[in-house]
Amino acid sequence: MPRIFKERSFSRWMRKTELTDALLVGAVEEMVRGLVNADLGGGVLKKRIALPGRGKSGSARTILVTNRDTRWIFLFGYEKNEKDTLTHEELAAAKEYATVALGWTEAQIAEKVRRQTLEEIHHEKESSTQVPPAGGHP
């Protein structure tokens, strides 16, 4: 599984929603399998994530950047009732961010995590596709 990150502003927004790291991991797993809502170009994707009890139509919309191989970074999020879509300026900013972020070295990523401008989602235990061991107990 590739590395998954959240920008600090995304983490702050996420705290106001019912969105969890486990749901983000599940969304990345879906996108790895090709289930992307929109490829906005330049490494920028849009993914709807169903919130508990709401379904995808009343869900969170997330904008993330990825190289589709090793790095997925959640950049921006909003609920459908907050806004319909990204503005041209927001999309341009996301594409510019993707150009820079997808070129970061491991040392640069480590520094951003240390400074808490980027948070890594440790998903080995959070995977939505994790199967419990025999006997039904995790």
C-alpha positions in Angstrom: 0.0 0.0 0.0 1.3 3.5 -0.8 2.0 6.2 1.7 -1.0 8.3 2.5 -0.8 11.9 3.9 -3.1 14.8 5.0 -2.2 18.4 4.7 -2.6 20.3 8.0 -5.5 22.3 6.6 -7.2 19.1 5.5 -6.8 17.6 9.0 -8.3 20.7 10.6 -11.3 20.5 8.2 -11.6 16.8 8.8 -12.1 17.3 12.6 -15.4 19.1 11.8 -16.7 16.1 9.9 -17.4 12.4 10.5 -14.5 11.6 8.2 -11.9 9.2 9.6 -8.5 8.1 8.7 -9.9 4.6 8.0 -12.3 6.1 5.5 -9.5 7.9 3.8 -7.5 4.6 3.6 -10.6 2.9 2.1 -10.9 5.7 -0.5 -7.2 5.3 -1.5 -7.8 1.5 -1.8 -10.7 2.2 -4.1 -8.7 4.6 -6.2 -5.8 2.2 -6.5 -8.3 -0.2 -8.1 -9.4 2.6 -10.5 -12.5 3.9 -8.8 -11.8 7.6 -9.1 -14.7 10.1 -9.3 -12.7 12.6 -11.4 -9.2 13.0 -12.7 -8.7 16.7 -12.8 -5.3 16.5 -14.5 -1.8 17.2 -13.3 -1.9 14.5 -10.6 -5.1 16.0 -9.0 -8.0 13.7 -8.3 -11.5 14.2 -6.8 -13.0 11.4 -4.6 -16.3 11.3 -2.9 -16.2 9.5 0.4 -19.5 8.3 2.0 -19.9 9.6 5.6 -21.5 7.2 8.1 -25.2 7.0 7.6 -25.3 9.4 4.6 -24.2 7.6 1.5 -22.0 9.1 -1.2 -24.7 11.6 -2.4 -24.5 13.4 0.9 -20.8 12.7 1.3 -17.5 14.5 1.7 -15.7 15.5 -1.4 -11.9 15.3 -1.2 -9.3 16.7 -3.5 -5.9 14.9 -3.4 -2.7 14.8 -5.3 -1.0 11.5 -6.3 1.6 9.9 -8.5 -0.8 6.8 -8.3 2.1 4.7 -7.2 3.7 5.6 -3.9 2.2 8.9 -2.6 -1.3 10.1 -2.0 -1.8 13.5 -0.3 -5.3 14.7 0.8 -5.3 18.4 0.2 -8.7 19.8 0.4 -12.2 18.7 1.5 -15.7 19.9 1.6 -19.2 18.6 2.1 -21.7 18.7 -0.8 -23.9 21.2 1.1 -20.9 23.6 1.5 -20.0 24.0 -2.2 -20.6 22.3 -5.5 -17.2 22.2 -7.1 -13.7 23.8 -7.1 -13.2 27.2 -8.5 -10.7 27.6 -11.4 -8.3 29.3 -8.9 -8.6 26.4 -6.4 -7.9 23.8 -9.2 -4.9 25.8 -10.5 -3.5 26.0 -6.9 -4.0 22.2 -6.5 -2.2 21.5 -9.7 0.6 23.8 -8.7 0.8 22.0 -5.3 0.9 18.6 -7.1 3.8 19.7 -9.2 5.8 20.6 -6.1 4.6 17.9 -3.7 5.0 15.0 -6.0 8.7 16.0 -6.4 9.5 16.0 -2.7 12.3 13.8 -1.5 11.9 11.4 1.4 13.9 13.9 3.5 11.6 16.8 2.6 8.5 14.7 3.5 10.1 13.7 6.8 10.8 17.4 7.6 7.1 18.3 6.8 5.9 15.5 9.0 8.3 16.7 11.8 7.0 20.2 11.4 3.4 18.9 11.4 2.5 20.5 8.1 1.9 17.0 6.7 0.5 14.1 8.7 1.0 10.5 7.6 -1.9 8.1 8.0 -0.5 4.9 9.4 -2.9 2.5 7.8 -1.6 -1.0 8.3 -4.1 -1.5 11.2 -6.8 0.8 9.7 -7.3 -0.8 6.3 -11.0 -1.1 5.4 -10.2 -4.4 3.7 -8.4 -6.0 6.6 -9.8 -9.5 7.3 -10.0 -10.6 10.9 -8.2 -13.8 11.9 -10.1 -17.1 12.0 -12.5 -17.3 14.9 -13.8 -13.7 14.1 -11.7 -11.9 16.7 -9.4 -9.1 15.6 
